[in-house]
Amino acid sequence: MTRLLTALILFALAAGARAQTPNAGDEHVTGFDPRPAVEDVKQTIVEHGGDPDKQAVRVVLAFATGNAALDPARAHAMRFVAQQILNGLLVSGDTVRTAGFEMTPWLVSDERPFRPGERPAIWDTWPKTAAPQSVGGTDYNAALVGLLREVGGPGRSSNYVVLLLGPFESSVAPKGSAAQVLSDDSPGVTEAMQLAGCAPAKSYSFPYNQTNSTVQRAVWMHVYVPQRFSGPALAEHTRSEWLAGRSAWYPADDPYATIGVKGPPPAPAQKDDDTALWLTLIGAAVAIGVIAFLLMRRNPRAGSITLEITVEGRGKAAFAGPFGQGVVARIVGAGFPNAQSNDIQAGQVNDIPTLVLAEVHGAGRRVRVTPGSAAVSVDNQQATAAGIEISPGAARKVRLRGRHVPTDGRPTRDYDIALEVLVK
């Protein structure tokens, strides 16, 4: 109830602020040229044996969102860089997916064929806010580990291009938090890169000035491709031939077409309307009062829920709900670095990957098990990337299966972890 009242109060204050300053939050960048991003990516592919003019690419555009609310100008600049990839690199025959990340990836879209005329549908998949219940932070290595599980590894073509777009050159932990970022030589990072055959990052910065400021800032693009880049040939035309005719599918009213000047102009200023402001605040106050009264009459324990997770029959980890939208618990390999309070370790050290094997997400009274680096099944039903919902009632049998490639030269081995998940 306290959270809901706080949210309502903040809504009322925000409504008042918007009434007084209709252009609040319209921040733009100047002196900014993201166009070299395309050649940067092409050059990185060439350095690892690829031919970007003839070979198809599978691109992941991943946006750091930990500072999105506090630094909208940088978020705007990152979108400009991403748009260069859509405008100047991708053609028919390529694929694209988008992601949002903070201390871990929290939003990953499905991989889709790139169709130039459908760019607005791609924009719709870009994260526009911070993660639910965000505490901030930017962990490039944790994002890389999660995304390499999606695009790299045995049986997948070696033509992925993972682009991590963020506000900093290196990872930054959230302020005031005990959470730590993964180092480049963390076992989980090195193992994920080895499994995906991933080369070290090539990093590029794009400086800019914020409107009405003389301080130069920058956004960063960290590029990850396979050590040995190899992909299927583009059909019908080379990349340069496809792009030579791009005016046929890139409309003149593209909101990202103007480069190196500033973003879309702010909305016209509106006159202050004190009457409208006071009516907004009074209406919000009345709504808060009514909702607070109704909530106080309810049983404070109504809607409570408990999640219990047992790993291989040893001990139970319990989590009380209802849950906010986000990750409630993570099942991680034994020895997982920088473990968090909601991490549950499974397996034996050196016998299982030190990665996030699976996650349990909550939303109110709903609980869903989603795959991490492991394949997940619930009562023998194989989970997709979206996971499987666990309803209150009988305990469900969950299996986590995968393959571990030890870094100490020992032979590859398969693992199979048994869980019991109960929601009551």
Summary of the structure (lengths in Angstrom):
residues: 424
radius of gyration: 23.8
end to end distance: 21.6
largest distance: 74.2
contacts: 1325
relative contact order: 0.13
helix: 26%
strand: 30%
